[in-house]
Amino acid sequence: MSFLKYTPYVYLILAAFFIYDAVEKWNVENATPVLSLLMAGLGIFMFFFRRRFAKKMQDRNGKS
């Protein structure tokens, strides 16, 4: 189960990729950079959510 503490960082990597994708699509006419920015925002949100949730579970298991 030690791999679960590294999974939030996958969300950060994906967010960085989507930010790069949005920057690349910014000046292309028929591209949708907004979708890439939304996915990047979701990745950043999931990073903080998963990290907070993992900390809660760790504190909960330590008290029992």
Predicted model as a PDB file, atoms N, CA, C, CB and O in Angstrom, pLDDT in the B-factor column:
MODEL        1                                                                  
ATOM      1  N   MET A   1       0.812  -1.196   0.000  1.00 59.00           N  
ATOM      2  CA  MET A   1       0.000   0.000   0.000  1.00 59.00           C  
ATOM      3  C   MET A   1       0.855   1.259   0.000  1.00 59.00           C  
ATOM      4  CB  MET A   1      -0.924  -0.001   1.192  1.00 59.00           C  
ATOM      5  O   MET A   1       0.307   2.360   0.041  1.00 59.00           O  
ATOM      6  N   SER A   2       2.163   1.140  -0.044  1.00 73.00           N  
ATOM      7  CA  SER A   2       3.000   2.327  -0.026  1.00 73.00           C  
ATOM      8  C   SER A   2       2.919   3.098  -1.341  1.00 73.00           C  
ATOM      9  CB  SER A   2       4.436   1.944   0.262  1.00 73.00           C  
ATOM     10  O   SER A   2       3.284   4.273  -1.386  1.00 73.00           O  
ATOM     11  N   PHE A   3       2.449   2.460  -2.407  1.00 76.00           N  
ATOM     12  CA  PHE A   3       2.324   3.168  -3.679  1.00 76.00           C  
ATOM     13  C   PHE A   3       1.214   4.207  -3.643  1.00 76.00           C  
ATOM     14  CB  PHE A   3       2.069   2.184  -4.803  1.00 76.00           C  
ATOM     15  O   PHE A   3       1.202   5.115  -4.475  1.00 76.00           O  
ATOM     16  N   LEU A   4       0.283   4.100  -2.704  1.00 75.00           N  
ATOM     17  CA  LEU A   4      -0.815   5.059  -2.619  1.00 75.00           C  
ATOM     18  C   LEU A   4      -0.351   6.450  -2.191  1.00 75.00           C  
ATOM     19  CB  LEU A   4      -1.862   4.555  -1.653  1.00 75.00           C  
ATOM     20  O   LEU A   4      -1.025   7.439  -2.476  1.00 75.00           O  
ATOM     21  N   LYS A   5       0.793   6.535  -1.511  1.00 78.00           N  
ATOM     22  CA  LYS A   5       1.265   7.851  -1.116  1.00 78.00           C  
ATOM     23  C   LYS A   5       1.913   8.594  -2.283  1.00 78.00           C  
ATOM     24  CB  LYS A   5       2.251   7.727   0.032  1.00 78.00           C  
ATOM     25  O   LYS A   5       2.170   9.793  -2.177  1.00 78.00           O  
ATOM     26  N   TYR A   6       2.178   7.910  -3.386  1.00 85.00           N  
ATOM     27  CA  TYR A   6       2.754   8.552  -4.562  1.00 85.00           C  
ATOM     28  C   TYR A   6       1.709   8.897  -5.620  1.00 85.00           C  
ATOM     29  CB  TYR A   6       3.805   7.659  -5.165  1.00 85.00           C  
ATOM     30  O   TYR A   6       2.007   9.657  -6.541  1.00 85.00           O  
ATOM     31  N   THR A   7       0.510   8.367  -5.515  1.00 87.00           N  
ATOM     32  CA  THR A   7      -0.505   8.598  -6.541  1.00 87.00           C  
ATOM     33  C   THR A   7      -0.963  10.054  -6.653  1.00 87.00           C  
ATOM     34  CB  THR A   7      -1.689   7.734  -6.263  1.00 87.00           C  
ATOM     35  O   THR A   7      -1.311  10.466  -7.759  1.00 87.00           O  
ATOM     36  N   PRO A   8      -0.988  10.863  -5.590  1.00 89.00           N  
ATOM     37  CA  PRO A   8      -1.381  12.268  -5.800  1.00 89.00           C  
ATOM     38  C   PRO A   8      -0.438  13.010  -6.739  1.00 89.00           C  
ATOM     39  CB  PRO A   8      -1.436  12.995  -4.470  1.00 89.00           C  
ATOM     40  O   PRO A   8      -0.855  13.947  -7.420  1.00 89.00           O  
ATOM     41  N   TYR A   9       0.820  12.603  -6.783  1.00 93.00           N  
ATOM     42  CA  TYR A   9       1.777  13.275  -7.647  1.00 93.00           C  
ATOM     43  C   TYR A   9       1.525  12.986  -9.122  1.00 93.00           C  
ATOM     44  CB  TYR A   9       3.182  12.864  -7.277  1.00 93.00           C  
ATOM     45  O   TYR A   9       1.976  13.734  -9.989  1.00 93.00           O  
ATOM     46  N   VAL A  10       0.818  11.920  -9.404  1.00 94.00           N  
ATOM     47  CA  VAL A  10       0.413  11.638 -10.788  1.00 94.00           C  
ATOM     48  C   VAL A  10      -0.538  12.729 -11.265  1.00 94.00           C  
ATOM     49  CB  VAL A  10      -0.260  10.234 -10.903  1.00 94.00           C  
ATOM     50  O   VAL A  10      -0.489  13.135 -12.426  1.00 94.00           O  
ATOM     51  N   TYR A  11      -1.393  13.197 -10.380  1.00 95.00           N  
ATOM     52  CA  TYR A  11      -2.309  14.280 -10.728  1.00 95.00           C  
ATOM     53  C   TYR A  11      -1.546  15.567 -11.041  1.00 95.00           C  
ATOM     54  CB  TYR A  11      -3.306  14.522  -9.589  1.00 95.00           C  
ATOM     55  O   TYR A  11      -1.934  16.309 -11.943  1.00 95.00           O  
ATOM     56  N   LEU A  12      -0.472  15.838 -10.310  1.00 96.00           N  
ATOM     57  CA  LEU A  12       0.328  17.023 -10.602  1.00 96.00           C  
ATOM     58  C   LEU A  12       1.021  16.907 -11.953  1.00 96.00           C  
ATOM     59  CB  LEU A  12       1.361  17.248  -9.503  1.00 96.00           C  
ATOM     60  O   LEU A  12       1.119  17.889 -12.690  1.00 96.00           O  
ATOM     61  N   ILE A  13       1.495  15.729 -12.275  1.00 97.00           N  
ATOM     62  CA  ILE A  13       2.139  15.512 -13.569  1.00 97.00           C  
ATOM     63  C   ILE A  13       1.133  15.709 -14.693  1.00 97.00           C  
ATOM     64  CB  ILE A  13       2.757  14.101 -13.643  1.00 97.00           C  
ATOM     65  O   ILE A  13       1.440  16.339 -15.705  1.00 97.00           O  
ATOM     66  N   LEU A  14      -0.067  15.173 -14.515  1.00 96.00           N  
ATOM     67  CA  LEU A  14      -1.105  15.358 -15.527  1.00 96.00           C  
ATOM     68  C   LEU A  14      -1.519  16.822 -15.644  1.00 96.00           C  
ATOM     69  CB  LEU A  14      -2.321  14.498 -15.199  1.00 96.00           C  
ATOM     70  O   LEU A  14      -1.784  17.301 -16.746  1.00 96.00           O  
ATOM     71  N   ALA A  15      -1.578  17.532 -14.529  1.00 97.00           N  
ATOM     72  CA  ALA A  15      -1.919  18.956 -14.560  1.00 97.00           C  
ATOM     73  C   ALA A  15      -0.850  19.736 -15.321  1.00 97.00           C  
ATOM     74  CB  ALA A  15      -2.074  19.514 -13.124  1.00 97.00           C  
ATOM     75  O   ALA A  15      -1.175  20.628 -16.105  1.00 97.00           O  
ATOM     76  N   ALA A  16       0.405  19.412 -15.099  1.00 97.00           N  
ATOM     77  CA  ALA A  16       1.485  20.088 -15.824  1.00 97.00           C  
ATOM     78  C   ALA A  16       1.374  19.812 -17.322  1.00 97.00           C  
ATOM     79  CB  ALA A  16       2.866  19.632 -15.295  1.00 97.00           C  
ATOM     80  O   ALA A  16       1.586  20.711 -18.136  1.00 97.00           O  
ATOM     81  N   PHE A  17       1.048  18.590 -17.683  1.00 97.00           N  
ATOM     82  CA  PHE A  17       0.868  18.257 -19.097  1.00 97.00           C  
ATOM     83  C   PHE A  17      -0.278  19.058 -19.710  1.00 97.00           C  
ATOM     84  CB  PHE A  17       0.605  16.756 -19.261  1.00 97.00           C  
ATOM     85  O   PHE A  17      -0.143  19.576 -20.819  1.00 97.00           O  
ATOM     86  N   PHE A  18      -1.392  19.163 -19.009  1.00 97.00           N  
ATOM     87  CA  PHE A  18      -2.532  19.895 -19.549  1.00 97.00           C  
ATOM     88  C   PHE A  18      -2.267  21.404 -19.617  1.00 97.00           C  
ATOM     89  CB  PHE A  18      -3.769  19.623 -18.705  1.00 97.00           C  
ATOM     90  O   PHE A  18      -2.783  22.076 -20.510  1.00 97.00           O  
ATOM     91  N   ILE A  19      -1.485  21.938 -18.703  1.00 97.00           N  
ATOM     92  CA  ILE A  19      -1.100  23.342 -18.789  1.00 97.00           C  
ATOM     93  C   ILE A  19      -0.223  23.558 -20.013  1.00 97.00           C  
ATOM     94  CB  ILE A  19      -0.364  23.792 -17.507  1.00 97.00           C  
ATOM     95  O   ILE A  19      -0.403  24.530 -20.747  1.00 97.00           O  
ATOM     96  N   TYR A  20       0.722  22.656 -20.232  1.00 97.00           N  
ATOM     97  CA  TYR A  20       1.561  22.736 -21.429  1.00 97.00           C  
ATOM     98  C   TYR A  20       0.705  22.637 -22.683  1.00 97.00           C  
ATOM     99  CB  TYR A  20       2.628  21.625 -21.422  1.00 97.00           C  
ATOM    100  O   TYR A  20       0.919  23.380 -23.641  1.00 97.00           O  
ATOM    101  N   ASP A  21      -0.244  21.741 -22.686  1.00 96.00           N  
ATOM    102  CA  ASP A  21      -1.137  21.571 -23.829  1.00 96.00           C  
ATOM    103  C   ASP A  21      -1.959  22.839 -24.082  1.00 96.00           C  
ATOM    104  CB  ASP A  21      -2.069  20.374 -23.601  1.00 96.00           C  
ATOM    105  O   ASP A  21      -2.153  23.229 -25.233  1.00 96.00           O  
ATOM    106  N   ALA A  22      -2.432  23.472 -23.033  1.00 95.00           N  
ATOM    107  CA  ALA A  22      -3.216  24.699 -23.182  1.00 95.00           C  
ATOM    108  C   ALA A  22      -2.363  25.830 -23.748  1.00 95.00           C  
ATOM    109  CB  ALA A  22      -3.815  25.118 -21.835  1.00 95.00           C  
ATOM    110  O   ALA A  22      -2.833  26.605 -24.582  1.00 95.00           O  
ATOM    111  N   VAL A  23      -1.123  25.928 -23.303  1.00 95.00           N  
ATOM    112  CA  VAL A  23      -0.230  26.961 -23.819  1.00 95.00           C  
ATOM    113  C   VAL A  23       0.044  26.727 -25.300  1.00 95.00           C  
ATOM    114  CB  VAL A  23       1.091  26.985 -23.024  1.00 95.00           C  
ATOM    115  O   VAL A  23       0.093  27.676 -26.084  1.00 95.00           O  
ATOM    116  N   GLU A  24       0.221  25.481 -25.678  1.00 95.00           N  
ATOM    117  CA  GLU A  24       0.462  25.164 -27.089  1.00 95.00           C  
ATOM    118  C   GLU A  24      -0.761  25.461 -27.954  1.00 95.00           C  
ATOM    119  CB  GLU A  24       0.856  23.697 -27.237  1.00 95.00           C  
ATOM    120  O   GLU A  24      -0.616  25.869 -29.106  1.00 95.00           O  
ATOM    121  N   LYS A  25      -1.945  25.264 -27.421  1.00 94.00           N  
ATOM    122  CA  LYS A  25      -3.178  25.469 -28.188  1.00 94.00           C  
ATOM    123  C   LYS A  25      -3.672  26.909 -28.159  1.00 94.00           C  
ATOM    124  CB  LYS A  25      -4.259  24.565 -27.662  1.00 94.00           C  
ATOM    125  O   LYS A  25      -4.635  27.232 -28.855  1.00 94.00           O  
ATOM    126  N   TRP A  26      -3.047  27.782 -27.383  1.00 93.00           N  
ATOM    127  CA  TRP A  26      -3.584  29.114 -27.135  1.00 93.00           C  
ATOM    128  C   TRP A  26      -3.803  29.916 -28.422  1.00 93.00           C  
ATOM    129  CB  TRP A  26      -2.654  29.871 -26.217  1.00 93.00           C  
ATOM    130  O   TRP A  26      -4.829  30.584 -28.554  1.00 93.00           O  
ATOM    131  N   ASN A  27      -2.869  29.867 -29.369  1.00 89.00           N  
ATOM    132  CA  ASN A  27      -2.977  30.676 -30.582  1.00 89.00           C  
ATOM    133  C   ASN A  27      -3.460  29.890 -31.797  1.00 89.00           C  
ATOM    134  CB  ASN A  27      -1.650  31.296 -30.893  1.00 89.00           C  
ATOM    135  O   ASN A  27      -3.459  30.434 -32.901  1.00 89.00           O  
ATOM    136  N   VAL A  28      -3.862  28.662 -31.640  1.00 90.00           N  
ATOM    137  CA  VAL A  28      -4.408  27.872 -32.740  1.00 90.00           C  
ATOM    138  C   VAL A  28      -5.900  28.186 -32.834  1.00 90.00           C  
ATOM    139  CB  VAL A  28      -4.155  26.327 -32.528  1.00 90.00           C  
ATOM    140  O   VAL A  28      -6.597  28.235 -31.821  1.00 90.00           O  
ATOM    141  N   GLU A  29      -6.377  28.396 -34.047  1.00 88.00           N  
ATOM    142  CA  GLU A  29      -7.753  28.868 -34.228  1.00 88.00           C  
ATOM    143  C   GLU A  29      -8.831  27.895 -33.755  1.00 88.00           C  
ATOM    144  CB  GLU A  29      -7.979  29.169 -35.662  1.00 88.00           C  
ATOM    145  O   GLU A  29      -9.689  28.283 -32.962  1.00 88.00           O  
ATOM    146  N   ASN A  30      -8.815  26.668 -34.209  1.00 88.00           N  
ATOM    147  CA  ASN A  30      -9.898  25.726 -33.893  1.00 88.00           C  
ATOM    148  C   ASN A  30      -9.578  24.825 -32.701  1.00 88.00           C  
ATOM    149  CB  ASN A  30     -10.199  24.867 -35.102  1.00 88.00           C  
ATOM    150  O   ASN A  30     -10.147  23.741 -32.575  1.00 88.00           O  
ATOM    151  N   ALA A  31      -8.692  25.256 -31.848  1.00 86.00           N  
ATOM    152  CA  ALA A  31      -8.326  24.456 -30.681  1.00 86.00           C  
ATOM    153  C   ALA A  31      -9.134  24.921 -29.465  1.00 86.00           C  
ATOM    154  CB  ALA A  31      -6.798  24.558 -30.399  1.00 86.00           C  
ATOM    155  O   ALA A  31      -9.700  26.014 -29.460  1.00 86.00           O  
ATOM    156  N   THR A  32      -9.174  24.080 -28.450  1.00 86.00           N  
ATOM    157  CA  THR A  32      -9.909  24.413 -27.228  1.00 86.00           C  
ATOM    158  C   THR A  32      -8.962  24.389 -26.024  1.00 86.00           C  
ATOM    159  CB  THR A  32     -11.090  23.427 -27.011  1.00 86.00           C  
ATOM    160  O   THR A  32      -8.868  23.368 -25.342  1.00 86.00           O  
ATOM    161  N   PRO A  33      -8.261  25.489 -25.753  1.00 93.00           N  
ATOM    162  CA  PRO A  33      -7.372  25.514 -24.585  1.00 93.00           C  
ATOM    163  C   PRO A  33      -8.138  25.553 -23.272  1.00 93.00           C  
ATOM    164  CB  PRO A  33      -6.446  26.708 -24.662  1.00 93.00           C  
ATOM    165  O   PRO A  33      -7.589  25.212 -22.224  1.00 93.00           O  
ATOM    166  N   VAL A  34      -9.399  25.965 -23.318  1.00 94.00           N  
ATOM    167  CA  VAL A  34     -10.188  26.046 -22.090  1.00 94.00           C  
ATOM    168  C   VAL A  34     -10.380  24.663 -21.484  1.00 94.00           C  
ATOM    169  CB  VAL A  34     -11.552  26.699 -22.365  1.00 94.00           C  
ATOM    170  O   VAL A  34     -10.324  24.502 -20.265  1.00 94.00           O  
ATOM    171  N   LEU A  35     -10.604  23.678 -22.324  1.00 95.00           N  
ATOM    172  CA  LEU A  35     -10.777  22.314 -21.831  1.00 95.00           C  
ATOM    173  C   LEU A  35      -9.493  21.817 -21.157  1.00 95.00           C  
ATOM    174  CB  LEU A  35     -11.176  21.370 -22.987  1.00 95.00           C  
ATOM    175  O   LEU A  35      -9.547  21.171 -20.110  1.00 95.00           O  
ATOM    176  N   SER A  36      -8.363  22.118 -21.751  1.00 95.00           N  
ATOM    177  CA  SER A  36      -7.092  21.715 -21.148  1.00 95.00           C  
ATOM    178  C   SER A  36      -6.878  22.414 -19.805  1.00 95.00           C  
ATOM    179  CB  SER A  36      -5.924  22.027 -22.099  1.00 95.00           C  
ATOM    180  O   SER A  36      -6.379  21.810 -18.856  1.00 95.00           O  
ATOM    181  N   LEU A  37      -7.258  23.685 -19.734  1.00 96.00           N  
ATOM    182  CA  LEU A  37      -7.111  24.403 -18.465  1.00 96.00           C  
ATOM    183  C   LEU A  37      -8.049  23.853 -17.400  1.00 96.00           C  
ATOM    184  CB  LEU A  37      -7.372  25.894 -18.665  1.00 96.00           C  
ATOM    185  O   LEU A  37      -7.683  23.791 -16.226  1.00 96.00           O  
ATOM    186  N   LEU A  38      -9.248  23.454 -17.794  1.00 97.00           N  
ATOM    187  CA  LEU A  38     -10.173  22.831 -16.839  1.00 97.00           C  
ATOM    188  C   LEU A  38      -9.624  21.501 -16.323  1.00 97.00           C  
ATOM    189  CB  LEU A  38     -11.548  22.612 -17.491  1.00 97.00           C  
ATOM    190  O   LEU A  38      -9.725  21.198 -15.134  1.00 97.00           O  
ATOM    191  N   MET A  39      -9.051  20.724 -17.215  1.00 97.00           N  
ATOM    192  CA  MET A  39      -8.468  19.446 -16.791  1.00 97.00           C  
ATOM    193  C   MET A  39      -7.268  19.678 -15.877  1.00 97.00           C  
ATOM    194  CB  MET A  39      -8.048  18.609 -18.017  1.00 97.00           C  
ATOM    195  O   MET A  39      -7.064  18.919 -14.930  1.00 97.00           O  
ATOM    196  N   ALA A  40      -6.477  20.706 -16.141  1.00 97.00           N  
ATOM    197  CA  ALA A  40      -5.351  21.037 -15.269  1.00 97.00           C  
ATOM    198  C   ALA A  40      -5.853  21.460 -13.888  1.00 97.00           C  
ATOM    199  CB  ALA A  40      -4.492  22.158 -15.895  1.00 97.00           C  
ATOM    200  O   ALA A  40      -5.289  21.065 -12.868  1.00 97.00           O  
ATOM    201  N   GLY A  41      -6.908  22.259 -13.863  1.00 97.00           N  
ATOM    202  CA  GLY A  41      -7.493  22.658 -12.579  1.00 97.00           C  
ATOM    203  C   GLY A  41      -8.024  21.474 -11.803  1.00 97.00           C  
ATOM    204  O   GLY A  41      -7.875  21.400 -10.583  1.00 97.00           O  
ATOM    205  N   LEU A  42      -8.643  20.550 -12.510  1.00 97.00           N  
ATOM    206  CA  LEU A  42      -9.139  19.339 -11.862  1.00 97.00           C  
ATOM    207  C   LEU A  42      -7.991  18.504 -11.308  1.00 97.00           C  
ATOM    208  CB  LEU A  42      -9.966  18.508 -12.846  1.00 97.00           C  
ATOM    209  O   LEU A  42      -8.102  17.947 -10.215  1.00 97.00           O  
ATOM    210  N   GLY A  43      -6.895  18.411 -12.046  1.00 96.00           N  
ATOM    211  CA  GLY A  43      -5.727  17.669 -11.567  1.00 96.00           C  
ATOM    212  C   GLY A  43      -5.130  18.278 -10.313  1.00 96.00           C  
ATOM    213  O   GLY A  43      -4.742  17.561  -9.391  1.00 96.00           O  
ATOM    214  N   ILE A  44      -5.055  19.605 -10.278  1.00 97.00           N  
ATOM    215  CA  ILE A  44      -4.514  20.281  -9.094  1.00 97.00           C  
ATOM    216  C   ILE A  44      -5.449  20.104  -7.904  1.00 97.00           C  
ATOM    217  CB  ILE A  44      -4.291  21.783  -9.377  1.00 97.00           C  
ATOM    218  O   ILE A  44      -4.996  19.882  -6.782  1.00 97.00           O  
ATOM    219  N   PHE A  45      -6.761  20.202  -8.150  1.00 97.00           N  
ATOM    220  CA  PHE A  45      -7.736  19.967  -7.081  1.00 97.00           C  
ATOM    221  C   PHE A  45      -7.615  18.544  -6.539  1.00 97.00           C  
ATOM    222  CB  PHE A  45      -9.166  20.219  -7.592  1.00 97.00           C  
ATOM    223  O   PHE A  45      -7.621  18.336  -5.325  1.00 97.00           O  
ATOM    224  N   MET A  46      -7.505  17.571  -7.435  1.00 95.00           N  
ATOM    225  CA  MET A  46      -7.411  16.177  -6.995  1.00 95.00           C  
ATOM    226  C   MET A  46      -6.130  15.924  -6.211  1.00 95.00           C  
ATOM    227  CB  MET A  46      -7.479  15.235  -8.196  1.00 95.00           C  
ATOM    228  O   MET A  46      -6.128  15.114  -5.283  1.00 95.00           O  
ATOM    229  N   PHE A  47      -5.036  16.605  -6.567  1.00 95.00           N  
ATOM    230  CA  PHE A  47      -3.795  16.457  -5.811  1.00 95.00           C  
ATOM    231  C   PHE A  47      -4.006  16.847  -4.353  1.00 95.00           C  
ATOM    232  CB  PHE A  47      -2.679  17.308  -6.433  1.00 95.00           C  
ATOM    233  O   PHE A  47      -3.668  16.089  -3.444  1.00 95.00           O  
ATOM    234  N   PHE A  48      -4.571  18.045  -4.137  1.00 95.00           N  
ATOM    235  CA  PHE A  48      -4.763  18.497  -2.763  1.00 95.00           C  
ATOM    236  C   PHE A  48      -5.824  17.683  -2.032  1.00 95.00           C  
ATOM    237  CB  PHE A  48      -5.140  19.960  -2.748  1.00 95.00           C  
ATOM    238  O   PHE A  48      -5.698  17.439  -0.833  1.00 95.00           O  
ATOM    239  N   PHE A  49      -6.869  17.261  -2.744  1.00 93.00           N  
ATOM    240  CA  PHE A  49      -7.915  16.448  -2.131  1.00 93.00           C  
ATOM    241  C   PHE A  49      -7.366  15.097  -1.687  1.00 93.00           C  
ATOM    242  CB  PHE A  49      -9.078  16.250  -3.106  1.00 93.00           C  
ATOM    243  O   PHE A  49      -7.613  14.667  -0.560  1.00 93.00           O  
ATOM    244  N   ARG A  50      -6.624  14.425  -2.566  1.00 90.00           N  
ATOM    245  CA  ARG A  50      -6.080  13.111  -2.213  1.00 90.00           C  
ATOM    246  C   ARG A  50      -5.063  13.212  -1.090  1.00 90.00           C  
ATOM    247  CB  ARG A  50      -5.440  12.456  -3.431  1.00 90.00           C  
ATOM    248  O   ARG A  50      -5.008  12.346  -0.216  1.00 90.00           O  
ATOM    249  N   ARG A  51      -4.253  14.272  -1.111  1.00 90.00           N  
ATOM    250  CA  ARG A  51      -3.248  14.429  -0.052  1.00 90.00           C  
ATOM    251  C   ARG A  51      -3.921  14.657   1.293  1.00 90.00           C  
ATOM    252  CB  ARG A  51      -2.296  15.598  -0.372  1.00 90.00           C  
ATOM    253  O   ARG A  51      -3.503  14.098   2.307  1.00 90.00           O  
ATOM    254  N   ARG A  52      -4.963  15.478   1.297  1.00 91.00           N  
ATOM    255  CA  ARG A  52      -5.691  15.744   2.549  1.00 91.00           C  
ATOM    256  C   ARG A  52      -6.405  14.489   3.043  1.00 91.00           C  
ATOM    257  CB  ARG A  52      -6.711  16.885   2.349  1.00 91.00           C  
ATOM    258  O   ARG A  52      -6.395  14.190   4.237  1.00 91.00           O  
ATOM    259  N   PHE A  53      -7.023  13.759   2.119  1.00 88.00           N  
ATOM    260  CA  PHE A  53      -7.724  12.534   2.481  1.00 88.00           C  
ATOM    261  C   PHE A  53      -6.754  11.497   3.042  1.00 88.00           C  
ATOM    262  CB  PHE A  53      -8.465  11.965   1.267  1.00 88.00           C  
ATOM    263  O   PHE A  53      -7.074  10.829   4.026  1.00 88.00           O  
ATOM    264  N   ALA A  54      -5.571  11.349   2.434  1.00 83.00           N  
ATOM    265  CA  ALA A  54      -4.574  10.391   2.914  1.00 83.00           C  
ATOM    266  C   ALA A  54      -4.097  10.778   4.313  1.00 83.00           C  
ATOM    267  CB  ALA A  54      -3.377  10.318   1.938  1.00 83.00           C  
ATOM    268  O   ALA A  54      -3.868   9.913   5.158  1.00 83.00           O  
ATOM    269  N   LYS A  55      -3.949  12.073   4.550  1.00 86.00           N  
ATOM    270  CA  LYS A  55      -3.517  12.522   5.879  1.00 86.00           C  
ATOM    271  C   LYS A  55      -4.587  12.220   6.922  1.00 86.00           C  
ATOM    272  CB  LYS A  55      -3.201  14.032   5.866  1.00 86.00           C  
ATOM    273  O   LYS A  55      -4.270  11.815   8.040  1.00 86.00           O  
ATOM    274  N   LYS A  56      -5.854  12.416   6.560  1.00 87.00           N  
ATOM    275  CA  LYS A  56      -6.944  12.086   7.481  1.00 87.00           C  
ATOM    276  C   LYS A  56      -6.944  10.599   7.816  1.00 87.00           C  
ATOM    277  CB  LYS A  56      -8.297  12.489   6.878  1.00 87.00           C  
ATOM    278  O   LYS A  56      -7.107  10.219   8.976  1.00 87.00           O  
ATOM    279  N   MET A  57      -6.760   9.766   6.806  1.00 83.00           N  
ATOM    280  CA  MET A  57      -6.752   8.318   7.037  1.00 83.00           C  
ATOM    281  C   MET A  57      -5.560   7.906   7.891  1.00 83.00           C  
ATOM    282  CB  MET A  57      -6.727   7.562   5.702  1.00 83.00           C  
ATOM    283  O   MET A  57      -5.677   7.017   8.734  1.00 83.00           O  
ATOM    284  N   GLN A  58      -4.426   8.541   7.680  1.00 82.00           N  
ATOM    285  CA  GLN A  58      -3.256   8.223   8.478  1.00 82.00           C  
ATOM    286  C   GLN A  58      -3.471   8.626   9.939  1.00 82.00           C  
ATOM    287  CB  GLN A  58      -2.017   8.920   7.905  1.00 82.00           C  
ATOM    288  O   GLN A  58      -3.109   7.880  10.848  1.00 82.00           O  
ATOM    289  N   ASP A  59      -4.049   9.787  10.162  1.00 85.00           N  
ATOM    290  CA  ASP A  59      -4.340  10.222  11.528  1.00 85.00           C  
ATOM    291  C   ASP A  59      -5.385   9.325  12.173  1.00 85.00           C  
ATOM    292  CB  ASP A  59      -4.818  11.678  11.539  1.00 85.00           C  
ATOM    293  O   ASP A  59      -5.307   9.029  13.365  1.00 85.00           O  
ATOM    294  N   ARG A  60      -6.357   8.896  11.389  1.00 85.00           N  
ATOM    295  CA  ARG A  60      -7.422   8.029  11.901  1.00 85.00           C  
ATOM    296  C   ARG A  60      -6.867   6.664  12.288  1.00 85.00           C  
ATOM    297  CB  ARG A  60      -8.537   7.868  10.854  1.00 85.00           C  
ATOM    298  O   ARG A  60      -7.258   6.102  13.312  1.00 85.00           O  
ATOM    299  N   ASN A  61      -5.954   6.125  11.472  1.00 82.00           N  
ATOM    300  CA  ASN A  61      -5.366   4.825  11.788  1.00 82.00           C  
ATOM    301  C   ASN A  61      -4.404   4.916  12.963  1.00 82.00           C  
ATOM    302  CB  ASN A  61      -4.646   4.263  10.573  1.00 82.00           C  
ATOM    303  O   ASN A  61      -4.219   3.932  13.680  1.00 82.00           O  
ATOM    304  N   GLY A  62      -3.797   6.057  13.173  1.00 79.00           N  
ATOM    305  CA  GLY A  62      -2.874   6.231  14.293  1.00 79.00           C  
ATOM    306  C   GLY A  62      -3.583   6.314  15.635  1.00 79.00           C  
ATOM    307  O   GLY A  62      -3.017   5.928  16.658  1.00 79.00           O  
ATOM    308  N   LYS A  63      -4.819   6.815  15.645  1.00 75.00           N  
ATOM    309  CA  LYS A  63      -5.572   6.947  16.896  1.00 75.00           C  
ATOM    310  C   LYS A  63      -6.172   5.623  17.362  1.00 75.00           C  
ATOM    311  CB  LYS A  63      -6.676   7.970  16.727  1.00 75.00           C  
ATOM    312  O   LYS A  63      -6.398   5.429  18.557  1.00 75.00           O  
ATOM    313  N   SER A  64      -6.426   4.727  16.438  1.00 59.00           N  
ATOM    314  CA  SER A  64      -7.070   3.446  16.798  1.00 59.00           C  
ATOM    315  C   SER A  64      -6.108   2.484  17.423  1.00 59.00           C  
ATOM    316  CB  SER A  64      -7.693   2.802  15.585  1.00 59.00           C  
ATOM    317  O   SER A  64      -6.492   1.370  17.779  1.00 59.00           O  
TER     318      SER A  64                                                      
ENDMDL                                                                          
END                                                                             
